[in-house]
Structures are given as structure tokens and as C-alpha cells.
Amino acid sequence: MNLFIESFKGAIKLLIGFDTEVYGIIFLSIGLSLTSTFLSSLVGIPLGLVLGIKDFKFKKSFTRLLYTLMSLPPVVIGLVVAMMLSRNGPFGPFELIFTPAAMVIAQTVLITPIITGIVFNQAKDNGQSVREIGLTLGANRIQLIWLLMRELKITLLIAIVSGFGRAVSEVGAVMIVGGNIKGHTRVMTTYIAMNNSMGNYNAAIAMGIVLLLIAFSVNSVLYRYMDGK
């Protein structure tokens, strides 16, 4: 118990001391996760809406596949992305491995099925009635998608928040493709894992506190928005 208390005190001192390395890692983590969430939302939201309201052959099989992709182990995604970006991989000439760009790619691949699946499930269950109203009013495809986005805005927000939370808390995939390089690809989760293995609990707890604060802040905004609606 004394170890935890002393480590917690050390973590607070580290945070209020505005350590440049710690805050550099925090800002990098948030930036990468926001970028990944933005890219995933650009793909996942329209895809989930369109496939959710559209009847097509093998839709049940697609649903099972999508839900399977939502729960893929991050280390598997990291391994596949690393192989694709490695020197001998198809994208090797771009030299993206062990860069922030590679981490964004891995996070995007990881959370796109999550955002798509959440939107798809809600659109499949409740989007048909919205679609019928839109068609009755003479809406074209673009207008129909926009109408769906307005009516399912809470679901879209939940999907985006869930995707961001998954991205910012990810460790396996980003460790593999980023390499946890100091000042370059070291993020909060890999920093925690590294310091825990070294027994440096002050730094690990400090970063854990930041992750908890981010999760609390994001979810507080979401719940407040939902209550307002």
C-alpha cells in the first residue's frame, strides 16, 4: 500500500511539474488518436449508414464478419500492418514503419470496424423508417444520408467517442508498428508499459491518471450532450 501511495504522490509531482517529455507524449497520443478517429469516421459512418439501410445478398454474413472485425486482437492488426509497411512489404518503399504515420494507420484499421459496426447496427434497426420518410419527401441519395446522420446523431457521437477511446488506449498495435521510440513514436500506453517493466511506477501512474482524465472528460461531454437531447 505504501508503494502505491508514494508512487501516486510522485505521479502528481511529475504532472504538476510539466515535464516536457511527459507532456510531449500526451500531446502526441491525443493527436494520433484524433487523426485516426477522424479518418475512421470518414469511412465508417457513411459505410455503416449505407449498408445498414440497404438490403443486399449475404447481409447476415456481412453482419457476422463486421462484428468479428470489431473484436480483432490489436496485436494481430499491428502485426499485419507492420508486415505491409516493412522494408520487404508492399509499402516498404514509403518507409512508414516506426513512424507516427504507421501508428495512425494501425489505429485507423483497428477502430474503423468499431465505428462502422455501431453505426451499421443502429441504421439497420432504426434507419429504415427514416429512409422511407426521406424517399417519400423526394430526397436524393446525398440528402438521404444527411437526413440519416441528423436523425442518428447520438449514435454517430457514441461511435466516434468509442473509436477515440479505443485508439487512445491501444498499446499492442502501436507498439509493434511504432517501436516506442523516445521523442518520436512513444505514446501514453507504450510509456506505461515500458515504465511498469522498469519498476518506474511514478511515471506509469502519472500517464494512467491522464488516460483516466481523458476518458472521463470525453464521456462527460457525451453524457451531457445526450441528456440535453
C-alpha positions in Angstrom: 0.0 0.0 0.0 2.9 2.4 0.8 4.3 1.7 -2.6 1.1 2.8 -4.3 0.7 5.9 -2.2 4.3 7.0 -2.7 4.1 6.3 -6.5 0.8 8.2 -6.7 2.4 11.2 -5.0 5.4 11.0 -7.4 3.0 10.9 -10.3 1.2 14.0 -9.2 4.5 15.9 -8.8 5.5 14.7 -12.3 2.3 16.1 -13.8 2.3 19.4 -12.0 5.9 19.9 -12.8 5.0 20.0 -16.5 7.8 17.6 -17.5 8.4 18.2 -21.2 8.8 14.5 -22.1 5.6 13.5 -20.4 3.5 16.3 -22.0 5.1 15.7 -25.4 3.9 12.1 -25.1 0.5 13.2 -24.1 0.0 15.6 -27.0 1.4 13.1 -29.5 -1.0 10.4 -28.2 -4.0 12.7 -28.4 -3.0 14.0 -31.9 -2.6 10.5 -33.3 -5.8 9.3 -31.8 -7.8 12.3 -33.1 -6.3 11.8 -36.6 -7.2 8.1 -36.6 -10.7 8.7 -35.3 -11.3 11.4 -38.0 -10.1 9.1 -40.8 -12.1 6.2 -39.4 -15.2 8.3 -39.1 -14.9 9.4 -42.7 -15.0 5.8 -43.8 -17.0 4.1 -41.1 -20.0 6.5 -40.7 -21.1 6.6 -44.4 -20.4 2.9 -44.8 -22.4 2.0 -41.7 -25.3 4.1 -42.8 -25.5 2.9 -46.3 -25.0 -0.8 -45.6 -27.4 -0.6 -42.6 -30.4 0.6 -44.6 -29.6 -1.3 -47.8 -30.9 -4.8 -48.3 -28.3 -6.9 -50.1 -27.4 -10.6 -50.5 -25.4 -12.1 -47.6 -26.2 -9.2 -45.3 -26.4 -11.6 -42.3 -23.0 -13.0 -43.2 -21.6 -9.4 -43.6 -23.0 -8.6 -40.2 -21.2 -11.5 -38.6 -18.0 -10.6 -40.4 -18.3 -6.9 -39.2 -18.8 -7.9 -35.6 -15.8 -10.2 -35.8 -13.7 -7.4 -37.1 -14.8 -5.2 -34.3 -13.2 -7.6 -31.8 -10.0 -8.4 -33.7 -6.9 -8.6 -31.4 -4.9 -5.3 -31.7 -1.6 -7.2 -31.8 -2.8 -9.1 -34.9 -3.7 -5.8 -36.6 -0.3 -4.4 -35.6 1.5 -7.5 -37.0 -0.3 -7.3 -40.3 0.2 -3.6 -40.7 3.9 -4.0 -39.7 4.4 -6.7 -42.4 2.7 -4.5 -45.0 4.9 -1.5 -44.1 8.2 -3.3 -43.5 11.1 -3.0 -45.9 10.1 -6.2 -47.7 6.4 -5.4 -47.6 4.3 -3.9 -50.5 4.5 -0.5 -48.9 8.1 -0.7 -47.8 9.4 1.9 -50.3 7.4 4.6 -48.4 9.5 3.9 -45.3 6.5 4.3 -42.9 7.4 1.6 -40.4 8.3 3.0 -36.9 6.8 6.4 -37.7 3.7 8.2 -36.3 2.1 7.6 -39.7 2.3 3.9 -39.2 0.6 4.2 -35.8 -2.2 6.2 -37.4 -2.7 3.5 -40.0 -2.8 0.8 -37.4 -5.2 2.7 -35.2 -7.4 3.5 -38.2 -7.6 -0.1 -39.2 -8.4 -1.1 -35.6 -11.2 1.4 -35.0 -12.9 1.7 -38.4 -14.8 -1.6 -37.9 -15.9 -0.4 -34.4 -17.3 2.9 -35.8 -18.8 1.1 -38.8 -20.4 -1.6 -36.6 -22.0 0.8 -34.1 -23.5 2.9 -36.9 -24.5 -0.1 -39.0 -26.3 -1.8 -36.1 -28.4 1.3 -35.4 -29.1 2.1 -39.0 -30.2 -1.5 -39.6 -32.6 -1.3 -36.7 -33.9 2.2 -36.9 -32.7 3.7 -40.2 -35.4 2.1 -42.5 -38.2 4.3 -41.2 -36.0 7.4 -41.7 -35.2 6.2 -45.2 -38.8 5.7 -46.1 -39.7 9.2 -44.9 -36.8 10.7 -46.9 -37.9 8.8 -50.0 -41.5 10.0 -49.6 -40.2 13.6 -49.4 -38.2 13.1 -52.6 -34.8 13.1 -51.1 -31.9 12.0 -53.3 -29.0 9.8 -52.0 -26.9 12.6 -50.6 -29.9 14.2 -48.9 -30.9 10.8 -47.5 -27.5 10.2 -46.0 -27.6 13.6 -44.5 -31.1 13.0 -43.0 -29.9 9.7 -41.5 -26.9 11.5 -40.0 -29.2 14.1 -38.4 -31.6 11.5 -37.0 -28.9 9.2 -35.7 -26.6 11.9 -34.5 -26.5 10.4 -31.0 -25.4 7.1 -32.4 -22.7 8.8 -34.5 -21.4 10.6 -31.5 -21.3 7.4 -29.5 -19.4 5.7 -32.4 -16.9 8.5 -32.6 -16.3 8.6 -28.9 -15.9 4.8 -28.7 -13.5 4.9 -31.6 -11.4 7.6 -30.0 -11.4 5.8 -26.6 -10.2 2.6 -28.3 -7.5 4.4 -30.2 -6.0 6.4 -27.3 -6.0 3.3 -25.0 -4.4 1.0 -27.6 -0.9 -0.4 -26.8 -0.3 -3.7 -28.8 -0.7 -2.5 -32.3 1.1 0.9 -31.8 4.0 -0.8 -30.0 4.6 -3.1 -33.0 4.3 -0.6 -35.8 5.7 2.4 -33.8 8.5 0.8 -31.8 8.1 3.1 -28.8 10.9 5.3 -29.9 11.6 8.2 -27.4 10.6 11.6 -28.8 9.2 10.0 -31.9 6.7 7.3 -31.5 6.3 6.9 -27.7 2.7 7.3 -26.6 0.9 7.1 -23.3 0.1 3.4 -23.4 3.6 2.3 -24.5 5.1 4.7 -22.0 3.1 3.0 -19.2 4.1 -0.5 -20.3 7.8 0.5 -20.5 7.9 2.2 -17.1 5.9 -0.7 -15.5 8.5 -3.2 -16.7 11.3 -0.9 -15.4 9.6 -0.5 -12.0 9.2 3.2 -12.5 5.7 3.4 -11.1 5.6 7.2 -10.7 5.7 7.8 -14.4 3.4 4.9 -15.2 0.7 6.1 -12.8 1.1 9.7 -14.0 0.2 8.6 -17.5 -2.5 6.3 -16.3 -4.1 9.3 -14.5 -4.0 11.3 -17.7 -5.7 8.4 -19.6 -8.4 8.3 -17.0 -9.0 12.0 -17.1 -9.3 11.9 -20.9 -11.8 9.0 -20.7 -13.8 10.9 -18.0 -13.8 14.2 -20.0 -14.8 12.6 -23.3 -17.6 10.6 -21.7 -18.8 13.5 -19.6 -19.2 15.6 -22.8 -21.1 12.7 -24.4 -23.5 12.1 -21.5 -24.1 15.9 -21.2 -25.0 16.0 -24.9 -27.3 13.0 -24.6 -29.0 14.5 -21.5 -29.5 17.7 -23.4 -31.3 15.9 -26.2 
